[in-house]
Amino acid sequence: MSQAASLNKNDQYEYRLANNQKKGNQDSNEY
């Protein structure tokens, strides 16, 4: 996830959200 480190906080959220959807992870409480 070194790519996400260079993004601003809002983009990190979108990035992680997209990753979780890709993995089928519906637990949004990880944020």
C-alpha positions as CSV (number, residue, x, y, z in Angstrom):
1,M,0.0,0.0,0.0
2,S,2.9,2.4,-0.5
3,Q,1.0,4.1,-3.3
4,A,-1.7,5.2,-0.9
5,A,0.9,6.9,1.4
6,S,1.4,9.6,-1.3
7,L,-2.3,10.4,-1.6
8,N,-4.1,13.0,0.5
9,K,-6.4,11.8,3.3
10,N,-9.6,11.9,1.3
11,D,-8.0,10.0,-1.6
12,Q,-6.6,7.4,0.8
13,Y,-10.2,6.8,2.0
14,E,-11.4,6.3,-1.6
15,Y,-8.4,4.1,-2.4
16,R,-9.0,1.8,0.6
17,L,-12.8,1.8,0.0
18,A,-12.1,0.6,-3.6
19,N,-9.6,-2.0,-2.4
20,N,-12.1,-3.4,0.2
21,Q,-14.8,-3.7,-2.4
22,K,-12.4,-5.5,-4.7
23,K,-11.6,-8.0,-2.0
24,G,-15.3,-8.4,-1.1
25,N,-14.6,-6.9,2.3
26,Q,-17.8,-5.2,3.5
27,D,-16.4,-4.3,7.0
28,S,-16.2,-0.5,6.7
29,N,-15.3,-0.2,10.4
30,E,-11.7,-0.7,9.6
31,Y,-11.4,3.0,8.9
